[in-house]
Amino acid sequence: MMASLDEAKRIHFVGIGGCSMSGIARILNQQGHVVTGSDREPTQFTGNLEKEGITVYYGHKAEQAEGADLLVYSAAIKPENVERIYAREHGIPEMERSVALGQLSERFHNVVAVAGCHGKTTITSMLAFLNEQANLGATLHVGGYVDLLDGGVHLGTEDLFITEACEYVRSFLTLRPTIAIVNNIDNDHLDCYGDIEHIIAAFDQFCHLVPKDGLILGCIDDAKVEALLPTLNRPYHTYGLARGDYHADHIDYDENGYPSFDLIDKDRFIGRVSLSVPGEHNIINAIAVYAVAKQLKVAFADYAAAMHRFVNTKRRFELLGEKNGVKVYHDYGHHPNEIAATLQAATRVPHKRIFCVFQCNSYTRARTLFCENVTCFRNADEVLVPNIYPGREVDTGIVHARDMVDGINRASHNAKYLATFEEIADYLDTHATPGDIVITVGSGDVYRQSQKLL
């Protein structure tokens, strides 16, 4: 018999300090469940849990799961965890995080699920600003830290749920969306999908979770999304930078590289939108938000105000600091298309030269995406590549950071291998001058290591 949130009074979360886990825990606590949890150490999310009366244990001990009706665990928590072992030995049902999120989504009348291999955290975060500006009363679940939310969740009503829909290990297939955004489909997470055909098939399954009286919003700047939409037998609207039902016109950039544009709805001018974040990709993200705002009957003035107020979530073109007149930014981008978008945005920021520090966080990703035909770094003056961060994988010796440097140099001739961040810091101290900018990109250890550059 499948484990059920509805049948559990007390729910224990193992790995509760993660962004998504803590968000689900807070929502269930608000809905009347008794919630406890454990993690190795405090995180930026555990303080809010404790403020709301949730007991958080630091360190893992079997007895912490005692008395639970259900144990929820994150993907990082292995079966040999002592609390999971206790649950199995004492007949406590276990549930993986994405399944809990899916069952949680079934409790809401309307569910907006934001999917895509790139941009989903930013779009969901933009929707958080829209929610506040327009007083929508939505419950939100974001896969990143949003300053506005002081975390990744906002507790609202059970009428509207807005959530990020992550495709990794097909976890978004647990959701029950009434409105689904598909921002793009790309060859990411090949360690679990194997090839692009399986990724497309997963997005096809996700879209078919939308009921026939629901709506799919697809970005037709992405060829795979454009091809998928007509096959779904579901209502859909399209959006894009310069075409689609909703698109932009007359794009301008200010002295900070922030764009303004005319919003076009089915060939009708709606109004002028000004963003406070750089990049064409953020114009597309903002148009996706308009497509949702229209369905939720939000006034254009509230939409435009929310988009102007929006500032990036942490690790999305985030300014980390400045040293000797050189500004250091970080972006979570770890796929070639994400990196290309980040560096394109960087060209709009006043600068002399752009130094890009790229740390790949996966041997599979390095071998399949960054050794051949690597064109995404062309907007950088220099690309500094340290050793690969292993992430979830083991180094088998099949690929090395030097192989990525060779792949980059075949296209743009601007990459250099420097094994450690200490070496990179020394190199930048010598070669970067006032007015230059440094952008570190990657989803592994690079965010923490970037502090060494300051």
Disulfide bonds with the S-S distance in Angstrom:
none
